[in-house]
């Protein structure tokens, strides 16, 4: 992770102000460039976990998670649209037929 690498480089030198800036920048990125932040997430599980992460981060930082949740939900919908109905059963188990 770029953020952790940057923080690791700065802390030994007592650069706490710069660490605060790096963390603040990373938080802003999650809430303002959400689409870019989730561009490498390709599964419903990853995206759902990211929504949970955003809610946790919002509680700590006071940011409003509603817009970011909508962006992630939009990406989830796109993933569902990318798979034909036959392939969805691979991701979403079909109900067993009763005999």
C-alpha positions in Angstrom: 0.0 0.0 0.0 1.3 3.4 -1.0 -0.1 5.1 2.1 1.5 2.7 4.5 4.8 3.0 2.7 4.7 6.7 2.8 3.8 6.7 6.5 6.6 4.3 7.2 9.1 6.5 5.5 7.9 9.7 7.3 7.5 8.5 10.9 11.1 7.7 11.7 11.9 11.3 10.9 9.2 12.8 13.1 7.3 14.1 10.1 3.9 13.7 11.8 2.4 16.7 10.0 3.1 15.1 6.7 1.7 11.8 8.0 -1.5 13.6 8.8 -1.6 15.1 5.3 -1.1 11.6 3.7 -3.9 10.1 5.8 -6.2 13.0 5.2 -5.5 12.8 1.4 -6.3 9.1 1.5 -9.6 9.6 3.3 -10.5 12.4 0.9 -9.7 10.1 -2.1 -12.1 7.4 -0.8 -15.0 9.8 -0.5 -14.4 12.1 -3.5 -12.8 9.7 -6.1 -14.8 6.6 -5.1 -15.1 5.3 -8.6 -11.4 5.4 -9.1 -10.8 4.0 -5.6 -12.9 0.9 -6.4 -11.7 0.4 -10.0 -9.6 -2.7 -9.1 -12.5 -4.4 -7.2 -14.1 -7.0 -9.4 -16.4 -9.0 -7.2 -19.6 -8.5 -5.3 -17.8 -9.6 -2.1 -15.0 -7.1 -2.5 -17.4 -4.3 -3.2 -19.7 -5.2 -0.3 -16.7 -5.2 2.0 -15.7 -1.8 0.7 -19.1 -0.4 1.6 -18.6 -1.7 5.1 -15.1 -0.1 5.1 -16.6 3.2 4.0 -19.2 3.2 6.7 -16.5 2.5 9.3 -14.3 5.2 7.9 -17.3 7.6 7.9 -18.0 7.0 11.6 -14.4 7.9 12.4 -14.0 10.9 10.1 -17.5 12.3 10.1 -17.8 12.0 6.3 -21.2 11.2 4.8 -21.1 7.7 3.3 -24.3 7.9 1.3 -22.8 9.2 -2.0 -19.9 6.7 -1.9 -22.3 3.9 -1.1 -24.3 4.8 -4.2 -21.2 4.8 -6.4 -20.2 1.4 -5.1 -23.8 0.1 -5.5 -23.7 1.4 -9.1 -20.5 -0.7 -9.7 -22.2 -3.7 -8.2 -25.1 -3.3 -10.6 -22.7 -3.1 -13.5 -21.0 -6.3 -12.5 -24.4 -8.0 -12.4 -25.2 -6.7 -15.8 -21.9 -8.0 -17.2 -22.9 -11.6 -16.6 -25.6 -13.4 -18.7 -28.4 -15.1 -16.7 -26.8 -18.5 -17.2 -23.6 -17.4 -15.5 -25.3 -15.7 -12.5 -26.0 -19.1 -11.1 -22.3 -19.5 -10.7 -22.2 -16.5 -8.3 -25.7 -16.8 -6.9 -26.7 -20.4 -6.2 -30.0 -21.5 -7.6 -32.7 -22.9 -5.4 -33.0 -26.7 -5.4 -36.2 -28.1 -6.9 -38.4 -30.1 -4.6 -39.2 -33.6 -5.7 
